[in-house]
Amino acid sequence: MTLFEKINLDLQAALKSKDELRLSILRMMKSKILYVNARGDLKEDELIKIVSKYAKELKETIEEMQRLGRPDAAEQSVKELKVVEGYLPKQLSEDEIKNLVKATAAELNASSIKDMGNLMKAVLAKAPGIDGKIVSQLVREILK
């Protein structure tokens, strides 16, 4: 079952159970997917990228609401983020990401900062949905 099919099934279940929060979030995820492809027939890694981007937007919203002193809006976004993260693959720990970057660097014989682009692309392809900022930091550390 693809991520898109899972979202559709959960959307129907949320409709039946009248879970308004979950329903609105699932509708938003589905609309973001359908915006990219009208039939929703995307590869799994592309679906994960779309949902990851939505999760990142929610994280930024949480930070902004906290900065503006609106804890009620931040709390709502935290609830939404928990639902969205349930559809993403398990996030790797920083140590696991570091090991992945080291192994990929060894495979590509990456040794200088000039190899950063190729190394980043390879690491992100191996682990879809991974946080690019963390990968970028670790790649810079390893290629120093």
HELIX and SHEET records of a PDB file:
HELIX    1   1 LEU A    3  SER A   17  1                                  15    
HELIX    2   2 GLU A   20  VAL A   36  1                                  17    
HELIX    3   3 GLU A   44  ARG A   67  1                                  24    
HELIX    4   4 PRO A   71  GLU A   85  1                                  15    
HELIX    5   5 GLU A   94  LEU A  108  1                                  15    
HELIX    6   6 ILE A  113  ASP A  115  5                                   3    
HELIX    7   7 MET A  116  LYS A  126  1                                  11    
HELIX    8   8 GLY A  132  LEU A  143  1                                  12    
END                                                                             
